[in-house]
Amino acid sequence: MRFLRTELPPPPALPLGDVLSSTWASWIRAAAEAKGAPADYVFAALLSVCGALVGNTRWPSPWQGWAEPPVLWAVTIGTPSMNKSPGLDAVLIPLKSVQDGKRAKAQAALTEWKARAEVAKLVESTWKEAVKAAVKDGAEPPKRPASANPGPEPIMPRLHVTDITVEKLAVILAAQPRGTLVARDELAGWLQSMSRYSGGGSDRPFWLEAYGGRPHSVERMGRESVYVDRLAVGVLGGTQPDRLRTLLLKADDDGLLARFFPVWPNPAPIQRPTRAYDEGLIERAIERLWALEMPTDDEGNKRPWFVPFTDEARDLLDDFRKQVRDWEGEAEGLLLSFIGKLPGLAVRMSLVLGMLDWAAGDADAEPHNVTPYHFGRAAHLVESYLLPMARRAYADAAGTKGERAGRRLVALIREQGWTRFYARDVRRIERQGLARMEDINPGIEALTEGDLIRPLEMDGNPKGGRPQRLFAVNPIVHKVQA
């Protein structure tokens, strides 16, 4: 039955009071109550938005050679009635409001610049004609007038984007090197669409780099390539449990999905709000975080300000990394990939939590060091909440190689409506994780042992060669749903 139904672990309790200031903890509880959503959704949105706003302005750095962009990827999971979108909107709507205000100001500057640019074109044209005439007459060419240069085009601020191509996003990030946030209602379809190839190939390499803040070049047909020195993009969105299961069974095992921390709470109780919350707090915090600037290096290039760990924080990090090694020894599959990224996630989270303290006015200054207080809260959040939540969300992708292949095979049998099938039928479909016989055979063996399929006797192949393998499907496969 474990192949037919997932034994879903219960969600962990959200340790708001342990990892956030009382200001934020109270605000999240009140905002979630007003939205009729679990506080977990508001919490996930706050972390992702804060990380994206800090972006490339500040990077936590435990020691030389190790620095992390603070961008965080979060996927909220739940049925439509759980109010995922309203929970995220508690943070995303104020983010859009701040963005609209900044874009309105930038639009005025852009309109003025365009007027100067039109004049500059005329001045440039007149100057070129004067140069041609001077060269023809053997005279000294006139210098280019200062009015021929309208100055740099004003940048339209993009605090977040929604449905956008990687080519357009690269253009935005080249002009706005601090980074941005991608916020989408449905993440599962977006992730699966990355495997479809277009003229420029798959988008997955771009997004793999976007999590790590690494340099990336986007080639564009018929236009100049776009180079981004530090590709740092936060991602936030939701999905439904059924879509998540499909994603787990079909996704490429390249570590992209493991970069998300999943949030799958129980539904919030149905009740009227009992208190109001300060809608201005989140807007003030967003404004403060957006005001952070990137320093400039000796060559005039924008770069992050690296926030070092104290010696005591490094000691805590060392202990945490040893704990992660123990967790890795007990995990397989996607959960193993997720656990392997926990040291980097905890490092990022430590700076984000510190910046949230400062953004709410609960700290006198932004953190210039990552202290044991910062990292200790981040490690506690990972151990008590994020890891148990991942065990809950990735239960379908847990287990041995044979168990994972067996679950994929059950999903394919249901999808195709098979009552019997040949092993070659599975291979021909080329389903992710079932494209080769070395992947298929462990699943067949697991389902045979579990009495969900049964091999049927086949006459020998009259043309010679390896006989085909035919299997009958236990009817219970189609009756019992996950």
C-alpha positions as CSV (number, residue, x, y, z in Angstrom):
1,M,0.0,0.0,0.0
2,R,2.9,2.4,0.4
3,F,3.1,2.6,-3.4
4,L,-0.5,3.5,-3.6
5,R,-0.9,5.9,-0.7
6,T,1.7,8.3,0.7
7,E,2.1,8.2,4.4
8,L,2.1,12.0,4.9
9,P,4.0,13.2,8.0
10,P,2.2,15.9,10.0
11,P,3.4,19.5,9.6
12,P,5.8,20.9,12.2
13,A,4.8,23.8,14.4
14,L,5.9,27.2,13.1
15,P,8.5,28.6,15.6
16,L,7.6,32.3,15.0
17,G,8.5,33.5,18.5
18,D,11.8,31.7,18.4
19,V,13.2,33.0,15.1
20,L,11.6,36.4,14.6
21,S,11.3,39.6,16.7
22,S,8.0,40.1,18.6
23,T,7.1,42.8,16.1
24,W,7.2,40.5,13.1
25,A,5.7,37.5,14.9
26,S,2.7,39.5,16.0
27,W,2.4,41.1,12.5
28,I,2.5,37.7,10.8
29,R,-0.2,36.2,13.1
30,A,-2.5,39.1,12.6
31,A,-2.0,39.3,8.9
32,A,-2.6,35.6,8.5
33,E,-5.8,35.8,10.6
34,A,-7.1,38.7,8.4
35,K,-6.3,36.6,5.2
36,G,-7.9,33.4,6.6
37,A,-4.6,31.7,5.8
38,P,-2.0,29.7,7.9
39,A,0.7,32.0,9.3
40,D,3.2,29.7,7.5
41,Y,2.3,31.2,4.1
42,V,2.8,34.8,5.3
43,F,6.1,33.8,6.9
44,A,7.4,32.1,3.7
45,A,6.4,35.2,1.7
46,L,8.2,37.6,4.2
47,L,11.4,35.5,4.0
48,S,11.5,35.3,0.2
49,V,10.7,39.0,-0.3
50,C,13.2,40.2,2.2
51,G,15.9,37.9,0.7
52,A,15.2,39.2,-2.8
53,L,15.2,42.9,-1.7
54,V,18.6,42.5,-0.1
55,G,19.7,40.5,-3.1
56,N,23.2,41.5,-4.3
57,T,23.6,44.4,-1.9
58,R,24.7,42.1,1.0
59,W,26.0,38.6,1.0
60,P,26.7,36.6,4.2
61,S,30.2,35.1,4.1
62,P,31.3,32.5,6.8
63,W,34.9,32.8,5.6
64,Q,37.0,33.6,2.5
65,G,35.9,31.5,-0.4
66,W,32.3,31.0,0.9
67,A,29.7,33.6,0.3
68,E,26.0,33.2,-0.4
69,P,23.4,35.5,-2.0
70,P,20.5,35.8,0.5
71,V,17.9,35.0,-2.1
72,L,15.4,32.3,-0.9
73,W,13.1,30.1,-3.0
74,A,9.9,29.1,-1.3
75,V,7.0,26.9,-2.5
76,T,3.7,27.0,-0.6
77,I,1.6,23.9,-0.8
78,G,-2.1,23.4,-0.1
79,T,-5.5,22.9,-1.6
80,P,-7.4,25.9,-3.1
81,S,-9.5,26.4,0.0
82,M,-6.3,27.0,2.2
83,N,-5.9,30.6,0.9
84,K,-2.4,30.3,-0.3
85,S,-2.6,33.3,-2.6
86,P,-4.2,35.6,0.1
87,G,-1.5,34.5,2.5
88,L,1.2,35.5,0.1
89,D,-0.6,38.7,-0.9
90,A,-0.2,40.0,2.7
91,V,3.4,40.7,1.6
92,L,3.2,40.8,-2.2
93,I,0.5,43.5,-2.4
94,P,2.5,46.0,-0.3
95,L,5.5,45.0,-2.4
96,K,3.6,45.9,-5.6
97,S,2.4,49.1,-4.0
98,V,5.9,50.2,-3.2
99,Q,7.0,49.3,-6.7
100,D,4.2,51.2,-8.3
101,G,5.2,54.3,-6.4
102,K,8.8,54.0,-7.5
103,R,7.9,53.3,-11.1
104,A,5.7,56.4,-11.2
105,K,8.7,58.5,-10.1
106,A,11.0,56.8,-12.5
107,Q,8.4,57.3,-15.4
108,A,8.6,61.0,-14.9
109,A,12.4,60.9,-15.2
110,L,12.2,58.6,-18.2
111,T,9.8,60.9,-20.0
112,E,12.2,63.8,-19.4
113,W,15.1,61.6,-20.6
114,K,13.3,60.6,-23.8
115,A,12.8,64.3,-24.6
116,R,16.5,65.0,-24.2
117,A,17.3,61.9,-26.2
118,E,15.2,63.2,-29.2
119,V,17.1,66.5,-29.0
120,A,20.4,64.6,-28.7
121,K,19.7,62.7,-31.9
122,L,19.2,66.0,-33.8
123,V,22.4,67.5,-32.2
124,E,24.3,64.3,-33.1
125,S,23.1,64.4,-36.7
126,T,24.0,68.0,-37.1
127,W,27.4,67.4,-35.6
128,K,28.1,64.5,-37.9
129,E,27.2,66.7,-40.9
130,A,29.6,69.4,-39.6
131,V,32.3,66.8,-39.2
132,K,31.8,65.6,-42.8
133,A,32.0,69.2,-44.1
134,A,35.1,69.9,-42.1
135,V,36.9,66.8,-43.3
136,K,35.9,67.6,-46.9
137,D,37.3,71.2,-46.5
138,G,40.4,70.0,-44.7
139,A,39.4,71.9,-41.6
140,E,39.5,70.9,-38.0
141,P,36.4,68.8,-37.1
142,P,34.3,70.3,-34.4
143,K,34.1,68.5,-31.0
144,R,31.0,66.5,-30.2
145,P,28.6,68.8,-28.3
146,A,27.7,67.8,-24.7
147,S,24.0,68.0,-25.6
148,A,24.5,65.1,-28.0
149,N,24.6,62.8,-25.0
150,P,21.3,62.6,-23.1
151,G,22.9,60.7,-20.2
152,P,22.0,57.2,-19.0
153,E,18.5,56.0,-19.5
154,P,16.6,55.9,-16.1
155,I,16.0,52.4,-14.8
156,M,12.4,51.3,-14.1
157,P,12.5,49.6,-10.7
158,R,11.4,46.0,-10.7
159,L,10.9,44.8,-7.1
160,H,9.2,41.7,-8.5
161,V,8.1,40.1,-11.8
162,T,5.6,37.4,-12.6
163,D,5.4,35.7,-16.0
164,I,8.6,36.6,-17.8
165,T,11.1,35.0,-20.2
166,V,14.7,34.5,-19.1
167,E,15.8,36.8,-22.0
168,K,13.8,39.7,-20.7
169,L,14.7,38.9,-17.1
170,A,18.4,39.0,-18.0
171,V,17.9,42.5,-19.5
172,I,16.3,43.7,-16.3
173,L,19.0,42.2,-14.1
174,A,21.8,43.7,-16.3
175,A,20.2,47.1,-15.7
176,Q,19.3,46.3,-12.0
177,P,22.3,44.3,-10.7
178,R,20.8,44.0,-7.2
179,G,18.4,41.3,-8.5
180,T,14.7,40.8,-8.1
181,L,11.9,38.4,-7.1
182,V,9.8,36.1,-9.4
183,A,6.4,35.6,-7.8
184,R,4.0,33.1,-9.5
185,D,0.7,31.6,-8.4
186,E,1.5,28.2,-9.8
187,L,5.1,26.9,-9.6
188,A,4.7,23.3,-10.7
189,G,3.8,24.0,-14.3
190,W,6.5,26.7,-14.5
191,L,9.1,24.2,-13.3
192,Q,8.0,21.5,-15.7
193,S,8.0,23.9,-18.6
194,M,11.7,24.5,-18.2
195,S,12.3,21.0,-19.7
196,R,10.7,22.1,-22.9
197,Y,13.3,23.2,-25.4
198,S,12.9,26.4,-27.5
199,G,15.2,28.1,-29.9
200,G,17.6,29.0,-27.1
201,G,17.5,25.6,-25.3
202,S,16.2,24.8,-21.8
203,D,15.8,27.5,-19.2
204,R,17.0,25.2,-16.4
205,P,20.7,26.3,-16.5
206,F,19.6,29.9,-16.1
207,W,17.6,29.1,-13.0
208,L,20.3,26.9,-11.5
209,E,22.6,29.9,-11.7
210,A,20.0,32.3,-10.5
211,Y,19.9,30.6,-7.1
212,G,23.7,30.8,-6.6
213,G,24.4,34.3,-7.7
214,R,26.8,33.1,-10.4
215,P,27.7,35.0,-13.6
216,H,25.6,34.0,-16.6
217,S,25.3,35.0,-20.2
218,V,22.0,34.8,-22.1
219,E,22.4,34.5,-25.9
220,R,19.5,36.0,-27.9
221,M,18.7,35.3,-31.6
222,G,19.5,38.3,-33.7
223,R,20.5,40.5,-30.8
224,E,23.5,41.0,-28.6
225,S,24.0,38.6,-25.7
226,V,23.3,39.8,-22.2
227,Y,25.8,39.2,-19.4
228,V,24.8,39.3,-15.8
229,D,27.7,39.5,-13.3
230,R,25.8,38.0,-10.4
231,L,22.5,36.3,-11.3
232,A,20.5,36.5,-8.0
233,V,16.7,36.0,-8.2
234,G,14.3,35.0,-5.4
235,V,11.4,32.8,-6.3
236,L,8.0,32.5,-4.5
237,G,4.8,30.8,-5.4
238,G,2.4,28.0,-4.6
239,T,1.1,24.7,-5.9
240,Q,-1.5,22.1,-5.0
241,P,-0.6,18.7,-3.4
242,D,-1.5,16.8,-6.6
243,R,0.6,19.0,-8.8
244,L,3.5,18.6,-6.4
245,R,3.2,14.8,-6.6
246,T,3.3,15.0,-10.4
247,L,6.3,17.3,-10.2
248,L,8.2,15.0,-7.9
249,L,7.6,12.0,-10.2
250,K,8.5,13.8,-13.4
251,A,11.1,16.5,-12.4
252,D,14.7,16.3,-13.5
253,D,17.0,15.3,-10.7
254,D,19.4,18.2,-11.2
255,G,18.9,19.9,-7.8
256,L,16.6,22.6,-9.1
257,L,13.6,21.5,-7.1
258,A,15.7,20.9,-4.0
259,R,16.5,24.6,-3.9
260,F,13.0,25.3,-2.8
261,F,12.0,25.1,0.9
262,P,8.5,23.8,1.0
263,V,5.7,25.0,3.2
264,W,2.7,22.7,3.7
265,P,0.8,23.5,6.9
266,N,-2.6,22.4,8.0
267,P,-5.5,24.7,7.0
268,A,-6.2,27.7,9.2
269,P,-9.4,27.5,11.3
270,I,-12.4,29.3,9.9
271,Q,-12.9,32.4,12.0
272,R,-13.3,36.1,11.9
273,P,-10.2,38.2,12.5
274,T,-9.9,39.2,16.2
275,R,-7.3,42.0,15.7
276,A,-6.1,44.5,13.1
277,Y,-2.5,44.5,11.8
278,D,-0.3,47.4,10.7
279,E,-0.3,47.4,6.9
280,G,2.3,50.2,7.0
281,L,4.9,48.1,8.8
282,I,5.6,45.9,5.7
283,E,5.7,48.8,3.3
284,R,8.2,50.7,5.6
285,A,10.3,47.5,5.8
286,I,10.3,47.1,2.0
287,E,11.3,50.8,1.5
288,R,14.1,50.4,4.0
289,L,15.5,47.2,2.4
290,W,15.2,48.6,-1.1
291,A,17.2,51.7,0.0
292,L,20.2,49.4,0.5
293,E,22.9,50.1,-2.1
294,M,25.6,48.0,-3.7
295,P,29.2,49.2,-3.1
296,T,31.5,49.9,-6.1
297,D,34.9,48.2,-6.5
298,D,38.1,49.8,-7.8
299,E,37.1,49.2,-11.4
300,G,33.7,50.9,-10.9
301,N,31.7,47.7,-10.9
302,K,28.8,47.1,-8.5
303,R,29.4,44.3,-6.1
304,P,27.9,42.9,-2.8
305,W,29.0,44.0,0.6
306,F,30.2,40.8,2.2
307,V,28.9,40.3,5.8
308,P,31.4,38.2,7.8
309,F,30.6,35.6,10.5
310,T,32.1,36.1,13.9
311,D,34.3,33.3,15.3
312,E,31.5,32.1,17.6
313,A,29.0,32.0,14.7
314,R,31.5,29.9,12.7
315,D,31.7,27.5,15.6
316,L,27.9,27.1,15.5
317,L,28.1,26.6,11.7
318,D,30.7,23.9,12.1
319,D,28.5,22.0,14.5
320,F,25.5,22.5,12.2
321,R,27.4,21.1,9.2
322,K,28.3,18.0,11.2
323,Q,24.6,17.5,12.0
324,V,23.7,17.9,8.3
325,R,26.2,15.1,7.5
326,D,24.3,12.8,9.9
327,W,21.0,13.7,8.3
328,E,22.4,12.9,4.9
329,G,23.3,9.4,6.0
330,E,19.6,8.7,6.7
331,A,18.2,10.2,3.5
332,E,17.9,9.4,-0.2
333,G,16.5,10.9,-3.4
334,L,15.2,14.5,-3.4
335,L,15.3,14.8,0.3
336,L,19.1,14.0,0.2
337,S,19.6,16.8,-2.3
338,F,17.6,19.2,-0.1
339,I,19.6,18.3,3.0
340,G,22.8,18.8,1.2
341,K,21.9,22.4,0.6
342,L,20.9,23.1,4.2
343,P,24.3,24.7,5.3
344,G,24.0,27.3,2.5
345,L,20.3,27.8,3.3
346,A,21.1,28.4,7.0
347,V,23.8,30.9,6.1
348,R,21.4,32.8,3.8
349,M,18.7,32.6,6.4
350,S,20.9,34.0,9.2
351,L,21.4,37.3,7.3
352,V,17.8,37.5,6.2
353,L,16.6,37.2,9.8
354,G,19.1,39.9,10.9
355,M,18.0,42.2,8.1
356,L,14.3,41.7,9.1
357,D,15.2,42.8,12.6
358,W,16.7,46.0,11.2
359,A,13.9,46.6,8.7
360,A,11.3,46.5,11.4
361,G,13.2,48.9,13.6
362,D,14.0,46.2,16.2
363,A,17.7,46.7,15.7
364,D,19.6,50.0,15.8
365,A,21.7,49.2,12.7
366,E,21.8,46.6,9.9
367,P,24.0,43.6,10.8
368,H,27.6,44.2,10.0
369,N,28.5,40.7,11.3
370,V,26.6,37.4,11.4
371,T,26.6,36.6,15.1
372,P,25.6,33.5,17.1
373,Y,22.2,35.1,17.7
374,H,21.6,35.4,13.9
375,F,22.9,32.0,12.9
376,G,21.5,30.2,16.0
377,R,18.0,31.3,15.0
378,A,18.5,30.2,11.4
379,A,19.8,26.8,12.4
380,H,16.9,26.3,14.8
381,L,14.5,27.3,12.0
382,V,16.1,24.7,9.6
383,E,16.2,21.9,12.1
384,S,12.8,22.4,13.8
385,Y,10.7,23.5,10.8
386,L,12.2,23.5,7.3
387,L,13.7,19.9,7.4
388,P,10.5,18.3,8.9
389,M,8.4,20.3,6.4
390,A,10.6,18.9,3.6
391,R,10.2,15.4,4.9
392,R,6.4,16.0,4.7
393,A,6.4,17.6,1.2
394,Y,8.9,15.2,-0.4
395,A,7.5,12.0,1.0
396,D,6.6,10.8,-2.5
397,A,10.2,11.2,-3.6
398,A,11.7,9.5,-0.5
399,G,12.8,5.9,-0.1
400,T,15.1,3.6,-2.0
401,K,15.8,3.8,-5.7
402,G,13.4,0.9,-6.2
403,E,10.6,2.6,-4.2
404,R,11.0,5.8,-6.1
405,A,10.9,4.0,-9.4
406,G,7.9,2.0,-8.2
407,R,5.9,5.1,-7.4
408,R,6.8,6.6,-10.8
409,L,5.6,3.3,-12.4
410,V,2.4,3.3,-10.5
411,A,1.7,6.9,-11.6
412,L,2.4,5.9,-15.2
413,I,0.1,2.8,-15.0
414,R,-2.7,4.9,-13.7
415,E,-2.1,7.7,-16.3
416,Q,-2.1,5.2,-19.2
417,G,-5.0,3.1,-17.7
418,W,-3.0,-0.1,-18.2
419,T,-4.4,-3.4,-17.1
420,R,-1.3,-5.1,-18.5
421,F,1.8,-3.7,-20.1
422,Y,5.2,-4.7,-21.6
423,A,8.4,-3.4,-20.1
424,R,9.3,-1.8,-23.4
425,D,6.0,0.2,-23.3
426,V,7.4,2.0,-20.2
427,R,10.7,2.7,-21.9
428,R,9.0,4.1,-25.0
429,I,7.2,6.8,-23.1
430,E,10.5,8.1,-21.8
431,R,9.1,9.3,-18.6
432,Q,11.7,11.1,-16.4
433,G,13.2,8.5,-14.1
434,L,11.8,5.6,-16.2
435,A,13.6,6.3,-19.5
436,R,16.2,3.4,-19.2
437,M,15.8,-0.2,-18.3
438,E,18.2,0.2,-15.4
439,D,15.7,2.7,-14.0
440,I,12.6,0.7,-14.9
441,N,13.8,-2.7,-13.6
442,P,14.0,-1.7,-9.9
443,G,10.5,-0.3,-10.1
444,I,9.2,-3.5,-11.7
445,E,10.9,-5.6,-9.0
446,A,9.5,-3.5,-6.2
447,L,5.9,-3.6,-7.6
448,T,6.2,-7.4,-8.2
449,E,7.3,-7.9,-4.6
450,G,4.5,-5.7,-3.5
451,D,2.0,-7.8,-5.5
452,L,0.9,-4.8,-7.5
453,I,2.0,-6.3,-10.8
454,R,2.5,-10.0,-11.9
455,P,4.7,-11.3,-14.7
456,L,2.8,-13.3,-17.3
457,E,4.2,-16.3,-19.2
458,M,5.1,-15.5,-22.8
459,D,5.8,-17.7,-25.7
460,G,9.3,-17.4,-27.2
461,N,9.9,-14.8,-29.8
462,P,9.6,-16.6,-33.2
463,K,12.2,-14.1,-34.6
464,G,14.6,-14.9,-31.9
465,G,16.2,-12.4,-29.5
466,R,15.3,-11.5,-26.0
467,P,11.7,-12.4,-25.1
468,Q,9.3,-9.6,-24.3
469,R,8.2,-9.1,-20.7
470,L,4.5,-8.8,-20.1
471,F,2.9,-7.8,-16.7
472,A,-0.6,-7.9,-15.4
473,V,-1.7,-5.0,-13.2
474,N,-3.5,-5.7,-9.9
475,P,-6.9,-3.9,-10.2
476,I,-6.3,-2.3,-6.8
477,V,-3.8,0.0,-8.5
478,H,-6.6,1.8,-10.2
479,K,-9.0,1.7,-7.3
480,V,-6.9,3.1,-4.5
481,Q,-5.7,6.7,-4.9
482,A,-2.9,8.4,-3.2
